[in-house]
Amino acid sequence: MRHIEPDPIASVRHLKSLVPPVVCLLWLAGLPLAAQETTASIAGVVTDATGAVVPGVRITLQNTGTNATYTGATNQLGTYTIRTLPVGVYRLIAEAPGFRRYEAAGIQLQVNEVARVDITLQVGQLAESVEVAASVVTVNTEDATLRTVVDQRRVEKLPLNGRDPVQLMRLVAGVSLYQGGGVTSGTTYPGVVPVSVNGNRGNTTNYILDGGQNNDHYNNAPNPMPNPDALQEFSVQTNNFSAEFGRQSGGIVNAVTKSGTNELHGTAFWYLRNNTLNAANFFAPAKPGQPDKKQDDGLKRSQFGLTGGGPVVLPGVYNGRDKTFFFGSYQGTRIRRRPTSSFVNVLTPKERAGDFSELGRALRDPAGGVFAGNIVPPSRFFAGSKFFIDNYIPAPAQGRLVTITNVANYDDNQYLAKIDQQFGSNVRFSGRGFWSRAHQPGNLNPRNYLETTDIRDWRNTSYVGNLQWVISPALLNQTIFSYNTTDGPAAHVYPEKGWPDLGVKITVDRFYQYHMSFQTISGINTGDTNNFIREEYQAGNTTRWTRGRHSMAFGGEYHWALGDVVNNYRAQGQFRWQHSA
């Protein structure tokens, strides 16, 4: 019996999801809020030599890389808090009449963390100064969030297979590689690895890059991250994170890319793996004609690129030192492997001629009864089937096994560009673009349709704009806009003939494909043509206000997401042959 099954999935689908704005109001007793996007905070208490608190102390922080300064002051309780600080190394200065000037250098501020630096002032003239090495409390005493920061040193120094920094998440307690299914698919960008946080599913982790959402909302897998030389650091929050982190309940990964400074810096890199330097797998087969040597995998993987950043300086036109900075990065990946080989079952030479005498059971005639001697007369052959077998399925040398090979090459390119602009001392803007492009070539052996590989492309584009405005030392505003799109189209090398050309009277589109399955020999599937476009827009605004012991944060965030699926999966039907035939 022969079945033709057109698939109802073969249609154009459009899915639009609209996430309404959510406004949240938080009132916390003396607990500074961690900035959601890309920043850090610093807090502490200022006392004199007797331990009494000192109000009205002017606090100045200076970024040692960009010379940007941020100011605050202690309140009546002697405490101070300065928020929305770009991650980096800072110098702190505390000044008050009747006390010596206090200076502390080397204060490292990390993403989503509140560094605590308590200050003790000494009586004296303001012209006198006391310089100390900063004593930063690294244990989180400001809120109940459980978080770990994977800093730049670990990102750059620890070995990573494939240079994927997200692998470092597994250094965090409670985080493990997700072993379940349903998170990634063929349209997911290659190389992304979902993780489980505290036993949650792999699609319950929220990934944020420079403040913008970095999730593939088709199945909530992560989108690609920049290479380690372009990533500053990232924090992993595993429990008790603030309500401003919505979307997912499992965990929060908040990553920040590098920025330029007043010094021009750059790197160039090239990492190489080559099969001539690797030992063959213990279970690898012997080389053809050399039974005493094992066949290697033929792997040649090159990862190369460069980064650069500094001030924007146009001689005679514009000097951007202390205010305008750029950073850029490129990474290319090229993977070449020996084509993969496998065995498939095909018709024996006798069966191709209609002789099934070795079948071991009676061969039923669709017209009734059985074929005498299990031999099908040539007059009963369907011309289209005979043409397909003779031209597109190879005959085995012996038995019914043949060896097929398929290409396994892969190219990947990542580009990143970032600009930072300081407008005076109170307004700062950061804009970043990130582009990832990957390609896998396809093939279809014109004489063997069992040798086929889909043509795959993966494209991810991400833009983020972040504006921070210090209205006053106690009132801060942050606005963010982002756009993220992911696309994973699949195509195939089209067969030279379609079903109508073989005499099968069905209507098909121009994307010829064959999809056939059998009980005793290997199936044939020359591939499908489909497209999975995902887009997401994000706009948010957060205002933070500090008064006395209390901090209040209020704002809103808007998301608009589109999933546009164009899929002709099995659009030209599927043919199945069963034992009952």
C-alpha positions in Angstrom: 0.0 0.0 0.0 1.3 3.4 -0.9 0.4 6.5 1.1 0.6 10.1 0.2 0.4 12.4 3.3 0.4 16.1 2.8 1.4 17.7 6.0 -0.9 20.4 7.5 2.2 22.1 9.0 3.2 23.1 5.5 1.8 26.6 5.6 2.7 30.1 6.5 2.2 31.1 10.0 2.3 34.4 11.7 2.4 34.8 15.5 2.4 38.2 17.1 2.7 38.5 20.9 2.3 41.7 22.7 3.6 42.1 26.2 1.8 45.0 27.9 3.8 47.5 29.9 4.4 46.6 33.5 4.9 49.3 36.1 6.4 48.3 39.4 6.9 50.4 42.5 9.3 49.2 45.2 9.8 50.7 48.7 12.8 49.2 50.5 14.0 50.2 54.0 17.6 51.4 53.5 18.4 48.8 50.8 20.0 50.1 47.6 18.7 48.6 44.4 21.0 46.9 42.0 20.8 48.5 38.5 19.1 46.2 36.1 21.1 47.1 33.0 24.8 47.6 32.9 25.9 49.4 36.0 27.3 49.1 39.5 26.8 51.0 42.7 28.9 52.1 45.7 27.8 52.7 49.2 29.2 53.2 52.7 29.3 55.3 55.9 31.6 58.1 56.8 32.8 58.5 60.4 35.4 60.4 62.2 38.2 59.1 64.4 35.8 58.7 67.4 33.3 56.7 65.4 30.7 59.5 65.1 29.0 59.8 61.7 29.9 62.8 59.5 27.0 64.3 57.4 27.5 66.5 54.4 30.7 64.9 53.2 31.2 65.4 49.4 32.0 62.1 47.7 33.6 62.1 44.3 34.3 59.0 42.2 36.6 59.1 39.1 36.8 56.4 36.5 40.5 55.8 36.0 39.9 54.7 32.4 37.8 57.6 31.1 38.3 60.3 33.8 34.5 60.6 34.1 33.5 61.8 37.6 30.4 61.1 39.7 29.5 62.9 42.9 27.4 62.4 45.9 27.2 63.3 49.6 26.5 61.8 52.9 23.1 62.3 54.5 22.3 63.0 58.2 23.1 59.4 59.0 26.6 59.7 57.5 25.8 57.2 54.7 26.2 57.7 51.0 25.1 55.8 47.9 26.1 56.5 44.2 24.4 54.4 41.6 24.4 53.7 37.8 28.2 53.7 37.6 29.8 52.0 34.6 31.8 49.0 35.6 35.5 49.6 35.9 38.2 50.8 38.3 37.6 54.0 40.3 39.3 56.5 42.6 37.3 57.8 45.5 37.7 61.2 47.1 35.9 62.3 50.3 36.1 66.0 51.4 34.6 67.9 54.4 35.5 71.1 56.2 37.7 70.4 59.2 38.9 67.1 57.9 41.8 66.0 55.8 41.0 65.0 52.2 40.5 61.3 51.9 41.6 59.4 48.7 41.3 55.7 47.9 42.4 54.1 44.7 41.9 50.8 42.9 38.2 50.4 43.7 36.8 47.7 41.3 33.1 48.0 40.6 31.4 45.1 39.0 28.1 44.7 37.2 25.0 44.4 39.4 27.0 44.7 42.6 27.0 47.2 45.4 30.5 47.8 46.6 30.7 48.9 50.2 33.6 51.3 51.1 33.4 52.8 54.6 35.5 55.9 55.2 37.2 57.2 58.4 38.1 60.9 58.2 41.0 62.5 60.2 40.9 65.9 61.7 43.0 68.4 59.8 43.1 70.9 57.0 41.3 70.2 53.8 44.6 70.9 51.9 46.1 67.9 53.6 45.3 64.5 52.2 45.4 60.9 53.3 45.7 58.3 50.6 44.9 54.7 51.4 44.3 51.5 49.5 40.6 51.0 49.3 39.0 48.5 51.6 36.1 47.2 49.6 33.7 44.8 51.2 33.0 42.1 48.7 30.4 40.2 50.7 27.0 41.4 49.7 25.5 43.2 52.7 23.2 45.5 50.9 20.4 43.2 49.6 19.3 39.5 49.7 20.1 38.7 46.1 22.4 35.6 45.6 24.8 36.5 42.7 28.2 35.7 41.4 30.3 38.0 39.1 32.4 36.2 36.5 35.0 39.0 36.1 37.2 39.9 33.2 40.2 38.0 34.5 38.3 34.7 34.5 36.6 35.5 31.2 40.0 36.1 29.5 42.3 33.6 31.2 40.3 30.4 31.8 40.4 27.9 28.9 37.1 27.7 26.9 36.3 25.2 24.2 35.1 27.2 21.3 35.6 30.5 23.2 32.1 30.6 24.5 32.2 32.7 27.8 28.7 31.4 28.8 30.4 28.1 29.7 31.8 29.9 32.7 28.3 30.1 34.2 28.9 26.5 35.3 31.5 27.8 37.8 28.6 29.3 39.8 27.0 27.3 42.6 23.6 25.9 41.6 24.2 26.3 37.8 24.6 23.2 35.7 24.4 22.2 32.0 20.8 21.5 31.1 20.4 17.9 29.9 16.7 18.1 29.0 15.2 18.7 25.6 13.0 21.3 24.0 15.2 24.3 24.5 17.3 24.3 21.3 16.3 23.3 17.8 17.7 23.5 14.2 16.9 27.2 14.1 18.7 28.0 17.3 22.0 29.8 16.8 24.8 27.1 16.8 26.9 26.7 19.9 24.6 28.3 22.5 24.3 26.1 25.6 21.3 26.4 27.9 21.9 26.0 31.6 19.7 25.0 34.6 19.7 27.3 37.6 18.8 25.6 40.9 17.1 22.8 39.2 14.9 24.9 36.9 14.3 24.1 33.3 16.9 25.3 30.8 14.4 27.8 29.2 13.8 29.7 32.5 17.1 31.7 32.5 16.9 35.3 31.3 20.0 36.6 29.4 20.7 40.3 29.3 23.5 42.0 27.2 24.3 45.6 27.8 20.8 46.0 29.3 18.9 44.6 26.3 17.2 41.3 26.2 19.4 38.6 24.6 16.9 35.7 24.4 15.6 33.7 21.5 11.9 33.8 22.3 11.2 30.9 19.8 12.1 28.5 22.6 13.7 30.8 25.3 17.3 29.6 24.4 20.1 32.2 24.8 21.2 34.2 21.8 25.0 34.2 21.1 27.3 36.2 23.4 30.3 38.2 22.2 33.7 36.5 22.3 35.8 36.7 25.5 38.0 39.5 24.3 34.9 41.7 23.8 33.2 40.9 27.0 33.9 42.9 30.1 32.2 40.6 32.7 28.8 39.2 33.6 26.9 38.5 36.8 24.8 35.4 37.4 21.9 35.9 39.9 20.5 32.6 41.1 18.0 33.6 43.8 16.0 36.5 45.4 16.6 38.9 42.5 14.8 42.1 42.4 11.2 42.4 40.9 12.6 44.6 38.2 14.1 41.5 36.6 11.1 40.0 35.0 10.5 37.6 32.2 12.1 34.4 33.7 12.1 32.8 37.1 15.2 30.5 36.9 18.1 32.9 36.9 19.5 36.2 35.5 22.6 36.5 33.4 23.6 40.1 33.0 26.6 40.6 30.7 28.5 43.9 29.8 30.7 44.4 26.8 33.9 46.4 27.0 34.1 50.1 26.4 36.9 52.4 25.1 39.0 54.5 27.5 41.4 57.4 27.1 44.2 55.0 26.2 44.2 53.3 22.8 44.2 49.5 23.3 43.8 46.5 21.0 44.4 42.8 20.7 44.8 40.3 18.0 44.3 36.6 18.4 44.4 33.3 16.5 43.5 29.9 18.0 44.1 26.8 15.9 43.2 23.2 16.2 44.5 20.9 13.5 44.1 17.1 13.0 47.8 16.7 12.3 48.5 17.7 15.9 45.8 15.5 17.5 45.7 11.9 18.3 43.1 9.8 16.6 40.1 8.6 18.6 40.7 5.2 20.2 37.6 3.8 18.5 38.3 5.3 15.1 38.4 2.9 12.1 41.6 2.1 10.3 42.7 4.3 7.4 41.8 2.9 4.0 44.7 0.8 2.8 46.6 1.3 6.1 45.2 -1.1 8.6 47.9 -0.3 11.2 46.8 3.4 11.4 43.6 4.9 12.6 41.6 7.4 10.7 41.6 10.9 12.3 38.6 13.3 12.1 40.3 15.7 9.8 39.4 18.6 12.1 40.8 22.0 11.2 39.4 24.8 13.4 40.6 28.4 13.3 39.3 31.2 15.5 40.9 34.5 14.8 40.1 38.2 15.2 40.9 41.5 16.8 39.6 44.1 19.2 40.3 47.8 19.6 39.1 50.8 21.6 40.1 54.3 22.7 39.0 57.9 22.5 37.4 59.3 19.3 40.0 61.7 18.0 39.8 63.4 14.6 42.9 65.6 14.4 42.0 69.2 13.8 38.3 68.4 14.0 37.3 66.7 17.3 39.1 65.6 20.4 36.9 63.1 22.3 39.2 62.5 25.2 37.3 62.3 28.5 34.0 62.3 26.7 33.7 60.1 23.5 35.0 56.6 23.3 34.7 53.7 20.8 35.2 49.9 21.0 35.1 47.3 18.3 35.6 43.6 17.9 35.6 40.9 15.2 35.9 37.1 15.5 35.9 34.6 12.7 35.5 30.9 13.1 36.3 28.4 10.3 35.7 24.6 10.9 36.6 22.0 8.3 36.1 18.3 9.0 36.5 15.1 7.1 33.0 14.4 5.6 31.0 12.2 8.0 30.5 8.6 6.8 27.7 6.2 7.6 26.1 3.0 6.3 22.7 2.9 4.7 20.5 0.0 3.5 19.5 0.0 -0.2 17.9 -2.5 -2.6 20.1 -5.4 -3.7 20.9 -5.8 -7.5 18.3 -8.6 -7.7 15.6 -6.5 -5.9 16.3 -3.6 -8.3 15.4 -6.0 -11.1 12.2 -7.2 -9.3 13.6 -10.4 -7.9 12.6 -10.7 -4.2 13.0 -14.5 -4.0 15.3 -14.1 -1.0 12.7 -12.1 0.9 11.7 -15.1 3.0 8.0 -14.5 2.8 5.4 -14.3 0.1 5.3 -10.9 -1.7 1.7 -9.7 -2.0 0.4 -8.4 -5.3 -1.6 -5.1 -4.8 -3.9 -6.3 -7.5 -4.6 -9.5 -5.5 -2.9 -12.7 -4.6 0.9 -13.0 -4.5 3.7 -12.7 -7.0 4.9 -16.1 -8.2 8.3 -16.9 -6.8 8.4 -13.4 -5.3 9.4 -12.0 -8.7 7.7 -8.7 -10.0 7.5 -8.7 -13.8 9.1 -5.7 -15.4 5.8 -4.9 -17.0 4.5 -4.0 -13.5 7.2 -1.5 -12.8 6.1 2.1 -12.4 8.3 4.1 -14.8 8.9 6.9 -12.4 10.0 4.5 -9.6 12.3 2.7 -12.0 13.9 6.0 -13.1 14.4 7.1 -9.5 16.1 3.9 -8.5 18.3 3.7 -11.5 19.4 7.4 -11.3 19.3 8.4 -7.6 20.0 5.3 -5.5 23.3 3.5 -5.8 23.6 -0.2 -6.1 25.7 -2.0 -3.4 28.8 -3.9 -4.3 27.6 -6.7 -2.1 24.8 -7.3 0.3 22.6 -4.2 0.7 24.9 -1.7 2.5 26.5 1.3 0.9 28.6 4.0 2.5 27.5 7.7 2.2 29.4 10.8 3.2 28.1 14.3 3.9 29.9 17.6 4.3 30.4 19.0 7.9 31.9 22.5 7.4 30.9 25.6 9.3 31.7 29.3 9.1 30.9 31.9 11.8 31.5 35.7 12.0 30.9 38.1 14.9 31.1 41.9 14.7 30.7 44.3 17.6 30.7 48.1 17.6 30.2 50.3 20.7 30.2 54.1 21.3 30.1 55.9 24.7 29.4 59.6 25.1 29.6 61.7 28.3 27.5 64.9 28.1 28.9 67.0 30.9 29.0 65.3 34.3 25.3 64.3 34.5 24.3 62.6 31.3 25.9 59.5 29.7 24.9 57.6 26.6 26.0 54.2 25.4 25.1 52.6 22.1 26.1 49.1 20.9 25.5 46.9 17.8 26.3 43.2 17.7 26.0 41.0 14.6 26.5 37.2 14.4 26.4 35.3 11.1 26.9 31.6 10.7 26.7 29.3 7.6 26.7 25.6 6.9 27.0 24.5 3.3 24.7 21.9 1.9 25.0 19.2 -0.6 22.9 16.7 -2.7 24.8 14.0 -4.6 23.1 14.1 -8.0 23.7 10.3 -8.3 22.9 9.4 -4.7 20.0 11.2 -3.0 20.9 9.5 0.3 23.8 11.9 0.5 22.2 15.2 1.4 22.8 18.0 3.9 20.6 21.1 4.3 21.9 24.5 3.6 21.7 26.4 6.9 22.2 30.0 7.8 21.9 31.6 11.2 21.7 35.4 11.7 21.4 37.3 14.9 21.4 41.2 15.2 21.2 43.2 18.4 21.1 46.9 19.0 21.0 48.7 22.4 20.9 52.3 23.4 21.3 53.3 27.1 20.8 56.9 28.4 21.6 57.7 32.1 20.8 61.0 33.6 21.9 62.1 37.1 19.2 64.6 38.0 20.7 65.1 41.4 22.8 62.9 43.7 19.6 61.5 45.2 17.6 61.2 41.9 18.7 59.1 38.9 16.9 58.2 35.7 17.8 55.5 33.2 16.3 54.9 29.7 16.9 51.9 27.5 15.9 50.9 24.0 16.9 47.6 22.3 16.1 45.6 19.2 17.0 42.0 18.7 16.3 39.8 15.7 17.2 36.1 15.0 16.7 34.2 11.9 17.6 30.6 11.0 16.5 29.8 7.4 17.0 26.4 6.0 17.2 25.5 2.4 18.3 22.5 0.4 19.9 21.7 -2.9 16.8 21.1 -5.1 16.5 17.8 -7.0 16.6 18.1 -10.8 13.1 16.5 -11.1 10.0 16.7 -9.0 7.1 14.2 -8.5 5.2 15.4 -11.6 8.3 14.8 -13.8 8.2 11.2 -12.6 4.6 10.8 -13.5 3.1 11.2 -10.0 0.0 13.3 -10.5 0.1 15.7 -7.6 0.5 19.5 -7.4 3.7 20.7 -5.9 5.5 24.0 -5.4 8.8 24.9 -7.1 10.9 23.8 -4.1 11.3 20.2 -5.2 11.8 17.7 -2.4 11.5 14.0 -1.7 10.5 12.5 1.6 10.1 8.7 1.5 10.3 6.1 4.3 10.5 2.3 4.1 10.5 -0.7 6.4 13.6 -2.6 5.3 15.8 0.0 3.5 16.9 3.5 4.5 14.6 6.5 3.9 15.2 9.4 1.6 14.7 13.0 2.7 16.3 15.7 0.5 15.3 18.5 2.9 12.8 21.3 3.4 12.8 25.0 2.9 11.7 27.1 5.9 12.3 30.3 7.7 11.9 31.3 11.4 12.1 35.0 11.9 12.0 36.4 15.5 12.0 40.0 16.4 11.8 41.8 19.7 11.6 45.5 20.6 12.2 46.7 24.2 11.8 50.1 25.8 12.2 50.9 29.5 12.6 53.7 31.9 13.6 53.5 35.6 13.9 56.3 38.1 15.6 55.8 41.5 15.1 58.2 44.4 17.0 58.1 47.7 15.7 59.9 50.8 17.2 59.2 54.2 17.2 55.5 54.9 14.8 54.7 52.0 15.3 54.1 48.4 12.4 54.0 45.9 12.5 52.7 42.3 9.6 53.1 39.8 9.4 52.8 36.1 8.0 50.7 33.2 9.1 48.4 30.5 7.5 47.6 27.1 8.2 44.6 24.9 6.9 43.8 21.4 7.7 40.4 19.9 7.1 38.8 16.6 7.5 35.2 15.5 7.1 34.7 11.7 7.3 31.1 10.7 7.4 30.1 7.0 7.7 26.3 6.8 7.0 24.0 3.9 7.9 20.9 5.9 6.6 17.9 3.9 4.7 20.3 1.7 5.1 17.9 -1.2 3.8 14.9 0.7 5.5 11.9 2.3 5.5 8.5 0.8 5.6 5.5 3.1 6.0 1.8 2.2 5.0 -0.7 4.8 5.3 -4.5 5.2 1.7 -4.9 4.3 2.5 -3.7 0.7 
